[in-house]
């Protein structure tokens, strides 16, 4: 079956120079306009399948807890402005969503805070607690983000402020129907950082700021979401990225299509595919996208929302924790997604997904490996890990989610999973190595994959 998809009419700019890619089927990369949005179509999503090169090893359920008193999930390292690993007096620093283990596994999401960890060897992590004053932060819960250490030694701490924003500044909360009220905005604060014999310290906490919120045009508002009520809305997971080829800075994030979006023919597939493919009625409400905002100032407080980089309308509802790996002029746009967020009539494993474009961050992205999968949980252990993040050199970190023990019973994880090493080569990737749980080796800036 043909795997290509129709690009948006009028958006692809004809030019004398065509950048030829090595994608299956001989598809060529063309330069695109600044408002071009690539599409992950239903036709492409039908090709999703595990391979030996993309299936992660089974996780041993006799794992140790990195922090026995808290659940740990979405994780990210402190990076320098160029993307390289920040090292402060010999220490590597990581942040992760945490919640007390006194809360049940399924209750942790609405009690999420962001905890800090540090390590000298990148394997043995010390939990240093929540580095910010919760009363100063936005949202009842703080969800995933990223962290950047600038050239002046200031930590820029990006996070998702999540709550019913109309309720007492977002601090009042109850669990009843919370998904319908889970409004999300992108927020940040700053810290000074130091290290001594007692560990790593974040001090001089700055003002907390909302730096972006959905515009209703490109990105769905809570009110637009409530009109159809599908799964959960998304305007979250701010990821700071400095493009190594242009020096421009951006915040990428998970979003969903705003007003006026529709299930277009190209969201389904090519003309031949559309002749035989029936789209279930509610598929149109699965409106995920990967958003982008241009950074307008050195302090990363002023952003300009731009059209999404890619959309999955009719194919998948959640393109979570988007991030980028760059190899020369190959841009790998990466995201994580769940089985349950696929639109009706489609399915795929919980996994790390990727799309490759050439010549710039704004590109005509195509699924890597012909399937889009980079890392998938094994079929016999489909929910063992989640929230994979590929670092600039191809290390992939994640957390242990719900692995099955030898009796087939779910064991709740909530700790660092074994790190994987993934090779990126043109339009293909491959898992080449399993490392230790939570391991993060030093890595260089974006664009230095090899």
C-alpha positions as CSV (number, residue, x, y, z in Angstrom):
1,X,0.0,0.0,0.0
2,X,1.4,3.4,-0.9
3,X,2.8,5.2,2.2
4,X,3.0,8.8,1.1
5,X,0.5,11.5,2.0
6,X,-0.7,14.6,0.3
7,X,0.9,17.8,1.6
8,X,-1.2,20.9,2.1
9,X,-2.0,22.5,-1.2
10,X,-0.3,25.8,-1.7
11,X,2.0,25.3,1.3
12,X,4.9,23.5,-0.4
13,X,7.1,26.1,-2.1
14,X,8.6,25.2,-5.4
15,X,12.2,26.0,-5.6
16,X,15.1,25.4,-7.9
17,X,16.9,23.4,-5.3
18,X,15.3,20.2,-4.1
19,X,16.8,18.5,-1.1
20,X,16.6,14.8,-1.9
21,X,16.1,12.5,1.0
22,X,16.6,8.7,1.3
23,X,13.1,7.9,2.4
24,X,11.5,4.7,1.1
25,X,9.5,5.3,-2.0
26,X,12.0,7.9,-3.3
27,X,10.1,10.8,-1.7
28,X,12.0,14.1,-2.0
29,X,12.3,16.8,0.6
30,X,11.2,20.3,-0.6
31,X,11.7,23.6,1.2
32,X,8.5,24.7,2.9
33,X,6.8,27.9,3.9
34,X,7.1,29.3,7.4
35,X,3.5,28.4,8.2
36,X,3.6,24.9,6.8
37,X,2.4,22.1,9.1
38,X,3.4,18.5,8.3
39,X,0.8,15.7,8.7
40,X,0.9,12.3,10.4
41,X,-2.0,10.7,8.5
42,X,-4.2,7.8,9.2
43,X,-2.6,6.0,6.2
44,X,0.9,6.5,7.8
45,X,-0.3,5.5,11.2
46,X,-1.7,2.2,9.8
47,X,2.0,1.3,9.1
48,X,3.0,1.4,12.8
49,X,4.4,-1.9,13.8
50,X,7.2,-3.1,16.1
51,X,10.4,-4.4,14.6
52,X,13.5,-6.0,16.2
53,X,15.3,-2.7,15.8
54,X,12.7,-0.7,17.7
55,X,11.6,-3.1,20.4
56,X,13.0,-2.4,23.9
57,X,14.4,-5.2,26.0
58,X,12.0,-6.5,28.7
59,X,12.6,-4.7,32.0
60,X,13.5,-6.9,35.0
61,X,10.8,-6.3,37.7
62,X,13.4,-6.7,40.5
63,X,14.3,-3.1,40.1
64,X,15.6,-0.7,42.8
65,X,13.9,2.6,43.6
66,X,15.9,5.7,43.0
67,X,13.9,7.6,45.6
68,X,11.8,5.1,47.8
69,X,9.4,7.8,49.1
70,X,8.2,9.2,45.8
71,X,6.8,8.1,42.5
72,X,9.1,9.2,39.7
73,X,8.0,9.6,36.1
74,X,8.6,12.1,33.3
75,X,12.4,13.0,33.5
76,X,14.7,15.5,31.8
77,X,18.3,16.6,32.4
78,X,19.6,20.1,33.0
79,X,21.1,21.2,29.7
80,X,23.2,24.1,28.6
81,X,21.8,26.6,26.1
82,X,23.3,24.7,23.2
83,X,21.7,21.5,24.4
84,X,24.8,19.8,25.9
85,X,24.7,18.3,29.4
86,X,25.2,20.9,32.1
87,X,27.8,19.8,34.7
88,X,28.0,21.8,37.9
89,X,31.2,21.2,39.9
90,X,31.2,17.6,38.7
91,X,27.5,17.0,39.2
92,X,24.9,16.1,36.6
93,X,21.4,17.3,37.4
94,X,18.0,15.9,36.4
95,X,14.4,16.8,37.1
96,X,11.4,14.6,37.2
97,X,7.7,14.5,38.1
98,X,7.3,13.2,41.6
99,X,4.5,12.5,44.0
100,X,4.5,10.9,47.5
101,X,4.1,7.2,47.4
102,X,1.4,7.7,50.0
103,X,-0.8,8.6,47.0
104,X,-2.1,5.7,44.8
105,X,-0.4,5.0,41.5
106,X,-3.3,6.4,39.6
107,X,-3.7,9.5,41.9
108,X,-0.2,10.7,41.4
109,X,-1.0,12.9,38.3
110,X,-3.0,15.4,40.2
111,X,-0.4,15.7,43.0
112,X,2.5,16.0,40.6
113,X,5.4,18.3,41.5
114,X,8.9,18.6,39.9
115,X,11.7,17.1,42.0
116,X,15.5,17.5,41.5
117,X,18.1,14.8,41.4
118,X,21.9,15.1,41.2
119,X,24.7,12.6,40.5
120,X,28.5,12.6,40.0
121,X,28.6,9.4,37.9
122,X,25.3,9.8,36.1
123,X,24.1,6.5,37.6
124,X,23.6,6.9,41.3
125,X,21.1,9.7,41.8
126,X,20.4,11.6,45.0
127,X,16.9,13.0,45.4
128,X,17.1,16.7,46.6
129,X,13.4,17.4,46.9
130,X,11.2,20.0,45.2
131,X,13.4,23.0,44.5
132,X,10.6,25.7,44.2
133,X,8.1,27.1,46.6
134,X,4.8,25.4,45.7
135,X,2.8,28.5,46.8
136,X,4.6,30.6,44.3
137,X,4.1,28.2,41.4
138,X,1.2,28.3,39.0
139,X,-1.3,25.4,39.0
140,X,-2.5,22.9,41.5
141,X,0.0,20.5,39.8
142,X,3.1,21.1,37.9
143,X,3.7,18.8,34.9
144,X,6.7,18.1,32.7
145,X,9.0,20.7,31.1
146,X,12.7,21.3,30.5
147,X,15.6,23.1,32.1
148,X,18.3,25.2,30.6
149,X,21.5,26.6,32.2
150,X,22.4,29.9,30.5
151,X,25.8,31.5,30.0
152,X,25.5,33.5,33.2
153,X,24.9,30.5,35.4
154,X,21.1,31.0,35.7
155,X,18.8,28.0,35.6
156,X,15.7,28.5,33.4
157,X,13.0,26.1,34.8
158,X,10.1,25.5,32.4
159,X,7.0,23.6,33.4
160,X,3.4,23.0,32.7
161,X,0.9,24.8,35.1
162,X,-2.1,22.5,35.3
163,X,-5.4,23.1,37.1
164,X,-8.8,24.8,36.9
165,X,-7.3,28.3,36.5
166,X,-10.5,30.0,37.5
167,X,-10.5,28.4,41.0
168,X,-8.6,30.6,43.5
169,X,-5.6,31.1,41.2
170,X,-5.6,27.4,40.4
171,X,-4.9,26.1,43.9
172,X,-8.4,24.8,44.8
173,X,-8.9,21.3,43.6
174,X,-11.1,18.3,43.7
175,X,-10.8,15.0,41.9
176,X,-14.4,15.0,40.5
177,X,-14.2,15.2,36.7
178,X,-10.8,16.8,36.9
179,X,-9.9,15.9,33.3
180,X,-12.5,18.3,32.0
181,X,-11.0,21.1,34.1
182,X,-7.3,20.4,33.4
183,X,-6.4,23.7,31.8
184,X,-2.7,23.9,30.9
185,X,-0.3,26.8,30.4
186,X,3.4,27.0,29.9
187,X,5.3,28.6,32.8
188,X,8.8,29.2,34.0
189,X,10.9,30.5,36.8
190,X,14.6,30.9,37.4
191,X,17.2,29.9,40.0
192,X,20.9,30.3,40.8
193,X,22.7,27.0,41.1
194,X,25.6,26.0,43.2
195,X,27.3,22.8,44.4
196,X,29.4,21.8,47.4
197,X,30.1,18.8,49.6
198,X,26.5,18.7,50.6
199,X,25.2,18.4,47.1
200,X,23.6,20.7,44.5
201,X,21.4,23.7,45.5
202,X,19.0,25.9,43.6
203,X,18.6,29.3,45.3
204,X,17.2,32.8,44.6
205,X,14.0,31.5,43.1
206,X,12.7,34.0,40.6
207,X,9.2,35.2,39.8
208,X,6.9,32.5,38.3
209,X,5.6,33.6,34.9
210,X,3.0,32.2,32.4
211,X,4.9,32.5,29.1
212,X,2.3,30.9,26.8
213,X,-1.3,29.8,26.7
214,X,-3.5,28.4,23.9
215,X,-4.7,30.9,21.4
216,X,-7.8,29.1,20.3
217,X,-6.6,29.3,16.7
218,X,-3.7,26.9,16.3
219,X,-4.0,25.5,19.8
220,X,-7.2,24.3,21.6
221,X,-8.4,26.1,24.7
222,X,-10.1,24.4,27.6
223,X,-13.5,25.7,26.4
224,X,-13.0,24.2,22.9
225,X,-12.0,20.9,24.4
226,X,-15.0,20.9,26.7
227,X,-17.2,21.1,23.6
228,X,-16.3,17.6,22.6
229,X,-14.7,16.2,25.7
230,X,-12.2,13.8,24.1
231,X,-9.6,12.1,26.4
232,X,-7.9,15.2,27.8
233,X,-6.8,18.5,26.4
234,X,-3.1,19.4,25.9
235,X,-1.0,22.6,26.1
236,X,1.9,21.2,27.9
237,X,5.5,19.9,28.1
238,X,7.6,23.0,27.2
239,X,10.9,22.0,25.6
240,X,13.6,24.6,25.1
241,X,15.5,24.2,21.9
242,X,18.3,26.3,20.3
243,X,18.6,25.4,16.6
244,X,22.3,24.6,16.0
245,X,22.0,25.6,12.3
246,X,20.4,29.0,12.8
247,X,20.9,30.0,16.4
248,X,17.2,30.7,16.8
249,X,15.5,29.6,20.0
250,X,12.1,28.0,20.4
251,X,9.8,26.4,22.9
252,X,8.2,23.2,21.5
253,X,5.1,21.7,23.3
254,X,2.3,19.3,23.0
255,X,-0.9,20.9,21.7
256,X,-4.2,20.1,20.0
257,X,-5.8,21.8,17.0
258,X,-7.9,24.9,17.8
259,X,-10.9,26.5,16.2
260,X,-11.8,25.7,12.6
261,X,-9.8,22.6,12.3
262,X,-11.2,19.9,10.1
263,X,-10.4,16.4,9.0
264,X,-8.9,17.2,5.6
265,X,-8.3,14.6,2.9
266,X,-4.6,14.7,3.5
267,X,-5.2,13.8,7.2
268,X,-6.6,10.5,5.9
269,X,-4.1,9.6,3.2
270,X,-3.6,9.7,-0.5
271,X,-6.3,9.5,-3.1
272,X,-6.0,5.7,-3.6
273,X,-6.1,5.1,0.1
274,X,-9.2,7.3,0.6
275,X,-11.2,5.3,-1.9
276,X,-11.2,2.3,0.4
277,X,-10.7,3.7,3.9
278,X,-13.7,4.5,6.1
279,X,-13.0,7.0,8.9
280,X,-15.0,6.4,12.1
281,X,-17.1,9.3,13.2
282,X,-15.3,10.3,16.4
283,X,-11.9,10.1,14.8
284,X,-12.2,13.8,14.0
285,X,-12.0,14.6,17.7
286,X,-8.5,13.2,17.9
287,X,-6.7,16.4,17.1
288,X,-3.1,16.2,18.4
289,X,-0.3,18.4,17.2
290,X,3.3,19.5,18.1
291,X,3.3,23.2,18.8
292,X,6.1,25.7,18.6
293,X,6.7,29.2,19.8
294,X,9.6,31.5,18.8
295,X,11.6,32.9,21.7
296,X,11.8,36.7,21.4
297,X,14.1,37.6,24.3
298,X,17.3,36.4,26.0
299,X,15.4,35.6,29.2
300,X,12.9,33.3,27.4
301,X,9.9,35.2,28.8
302,X,8.4,36.5,25.5
303,X,7.1,34.0,23.0
304,X,5.4,34.1,19.7
305,X,3.1,31.2,18.9
306,X,3.6,29.7,15.5
307,X,1.6,27.2,13.5
308,X,2.2,23.6,14.6
309,X,5.2,21.7,13.2
310,X,3.1,18.5,12.7
311,X,-0.5,17.5,13.3
312,X,-2.2,14.1,13.8
313,X,-5.8,15.1,13.3
314,X,-7.9,12.0,12.8
315,X,-4.9,9.8,13.8
316,X,-3.8,10.4,17.3
317,X,-4.9,12.6,20.2
318,X,-1.6,13.0,22.1
319,X,1.9,13.8,20.9
320,X,3.4,14.2,24.3
321,X,6.8,15.7,25.4
322,X,8.0,16.7,21.9
323,X,11.7,17.2,21.5
324,X,14.4,17.2,18.8
325,X,17.5,15.4,17.7
326,X,19.6,17.0,15.0
327,X,22.2,15.4,12.7
328,X,23.6,17.9,10.2
329,X,20.6,19.1,8.3
330,X,18.5,16.2,9.3
331,X,15.9,17.1,12.0
332,X,14.3,14.4,14.0
333,X,11.0,15.5,15.6
334,X,10.3,13.1,18.4
335,X,7.3,12.5,20.6
336,X,5.7,9.9,22.9
337,X,2.3,8.5,22.6
338,X,-0.1,5.8,24.0
339,X,-2.1,3.0,22.6
340,X,-5.3,4.5,24.0
341,X,-4.8,7.9,22.3
342,X,-4.9,6.5,18.8
343,X,-8.0,7.5,16.9
344,X,-10.8,4.9,16.4
345,X,-9.8,2.4,13.7
346,X,-6.1,2.7,14.5
347,X,-3.7,1.3,17.0
348,X,-0.1,1.3,18.0
349,X,2.1,0.6,21.0
350,X,3.1,2.9,23.8
351,X,6.3,4.2,22.4
352,X,8.8,6.9,21.3
353,X,7.8,8.1,17.8
354,X,9.8,10.1,15.3
355,X,9.6,12.0,12.1
356,X,12.5,13.2,10.0
357,X,12.7,16.4,8.0
358,X,15.6,17.9,6.1
359,X,16.9,21.4,5.9
360,X,15.4,23.0,8.9
361,X,13.1,22.7,11.9
362,X,10.1,23.6,9.8
363,X,10.0,20.7,7.4
364,X,7.9,18.2,5.6
365,X,8.3,15.5,8.2
366,X,7.9,11.8,7.3
367,X,7.8,8.9,9.8
368,X,11.2,7.3,10.5
369,X,11.7,3.7,9.8
370,X,8.5,3.8,7.6
371,X,6.5,3.2,10.8
372,X,7.3,6.2,13.0
373,X,8.4,4.0,15.8
374,X,11.8,4.5,17.4
375,X,11.3,2.7,20.8
376,X,8.3,0.4,21.6
377,X,7.6,-1.6,24.6
378,X,7.7,-5.4,23.8
379,X,4.4,-7.0,22.9
380,X,4.5,-9.2,26.0
381,X,5.1,-6.2,28.3
382,X,3.2,-3.4,26.5
383,X,3.2,-0.8,29.4
384,X,6.6,-1.5,31.0
385,X,8.0,1.9,30.4
386,X,6.9,5.4,29.2
387,X,7.9,9.0,28.6
388,X,11.1,8.4,26.6
389,X,13.3,11.4,25.9
390,X,16.1,11.2,23.4
391,X,19.1,13.3,24.3
392,X,21.2,15.0,21.6
393,X,23.6,12.1,21.2
394,X,20.9,9.4,21.1
395,X,20.7,8.3,24.7
396,X,17.1,7.7,25.5
397,X,15.8,8.0,29.1
398,X,12.4,6.9,30.5
399,X,10.7,5.7,33.6
400,X,9.4,2.2,34.6
401,X,5.7,2.3,34.3
402,X,3.6,-0.9,34.6
403,X,5.8,-3.9,33.9
404,X,4.4,-7.4,34.3
405,X,6.1,-9.8,36.8
406,X,6.6,-13.5,36.1
407,X,3.0,-14.2,37.1
408,X,1.6,-11.7,34.7
409,X,0.7,-9.2,37.5
410,X,1.3,-5.5,37.1
411,X,4.0,-4.1,39.3
412,X,3.9,-0.3,39.6
413,X,7.3,1.2,38.8
414,X,7.7,4.9,39.4
415,X,11.5,5.0,39.1
416,X,14.1,5.4,36.4
417,X,14.1,2.8,33.6
418,X,17.2,1.5,31.9
419,X,18.6,4.0,29.4
420,X,18.7,3.0,25.8
421,X,21.2,4.1,23.1
422,X,19.6,4.7,19.7
423,X,21.4,5.3,16.4
424,X,20.0,7.8,13.9
425,X,21.0,7.3,10.3
426,X,19.0,9.2,7.6
427,X,15.5,7.9,7.8
428,X,16.2,4.9,10.0
429,X,16.9,4.4,13.7
430,X,18.0,1.4,15.7
431,X,18.2,0.5,19.4
432,X,21.9,-0.5,19.7
433,X,22.5,-0.7,23.5
434,X,20.8,-1.0,26.9
435,X,22.5,1.0,29.7
436,X,21.9,1.1,33.4
437,X,18.8,2.4,35.0
438,X,18.7,6.2,34.9
439,X,22.1,6.4,33.4
440,X,23.0,9.7,31.7
441,X,26.5,10.0,30.2
442,X,27.9,13.4,29.2
443,X,26.7,14.6,25.8
444,X,27.4,17.5,23.5
445,X,25.2,20.1,21.9
446,X,22.5,19.7,19.3
447,X,23.9,18.9,15.9
448,X,26.7,16.7,17.3
449,X,25.0,13.4,17.1
450,X,28.0,11.4,16.0
